[in-house]
Amino acid sequence: PDTLVSQNNLATALFAEGKHIAAADLFARTLSARRRILGPTHPSTLQSANNFAGALFAREDYCGAASAYLDTLGQQQEVLGVRHPLALHTAANYATAVAAQG
């Protein structure tokens, strides 16, 4: 799990540098590993799913981002509750992705 935290942090740094393609790739690998190791509903896995969706949005893949946000939101609401701050944040991100589609 510590390696996955470091991998996620590296993806976040790449994202902050504007390297969205590399960040999306690393977020996707981190998400896959967290799903396999921690399980699909672990809070860290859900955070990785949100990060991956954000990277898709930054690449202007609004449809892919909206789909990823919606999947993540459903899991977050089930596991964390509908009023959890992370679920509310993902709901706002989903709305933004839908609006960006036009």
N, C-alpha and C positions, 0 to 999 in steps of 0.2 A: 503493500500500500504506500510506503514512503516513496518508492520509485514512481508510482502513479501521480503522487502529489507533485513531484519534481517535473514529471512530464507535462502535467497540466500547467504548471507555472511557466515552463518554457513555451508552451503554446500561447499562453497569455502574453508573454513578452513579445513573441513574434507578432501577435495580433496588434499589440500596442505600437509596434514599429511599422505597422501598415503592411505586413507580409501576410495578407489574409489567406492566400492559397496554402502556404506552408502551415499557417496556424490551423486552418480547417482540416488539413490532413492529420496533423498531430492531435487535434481535438478528437477527430474520428477514431484514431488509434487508441487514445486514452479512454474514450467512451466504450469502445469494444472491450478493452482489457478490464475496465471497471465492471462492466456487465458480467463478464466471465468470472472475475475474482470476487467481487463484492455482491453481485446480484443486481437485477434490473431496477429494484426499488430502493436501493441504498441511497441515502441523501447525497453522497459524493458522486454516485452514478447520475443522479438526477441533475446535479450541478454541471457535470460534464455534458449531459445532453443539452442543457440550456446554452452552454458555451459553444458547442458545435453549431447549434441553430444560429447563434449570434455571428459566428464566422460565415455561415452561409449567407446571412443577411448582408454582411459587409462585402461579400463578393457579388452582391446584387442578385442573388438567387432567392428572390422573395417568395416564390412558390415553395421551394424546398425548405426555406426557413419557416414559413408559416406551418407547413406540415410537421416539421420537427418540433416547433414550439407547441403545436396542438397535442401531439403525442406526449410530449414531456409534461404539459399542463395536466392532462388527464391522470398521469401517474402521480404527479406532485399532489394534486387535490385528493387523490385516494390515500396516499401515504402520509402526507403532511397536514392535510386539511385545506379547505377552500380559502381560509383567511390567513394562511401562512405567508409571511413576506416573500419567500421565494416563489410560491405559486402566484401571488399577486403580480410580482415582477414579470414572471413568464407570461401571464395573461396580457399584461401591457405590451410586452414584446410581440406576442402573437397578433394583437390588434394593429400594431405598427407595421408588421410584415404584410398583413392583409391589406391595409391601406396603401402600402407601397406598390401593390400589384395594380392599382388603378381602378 
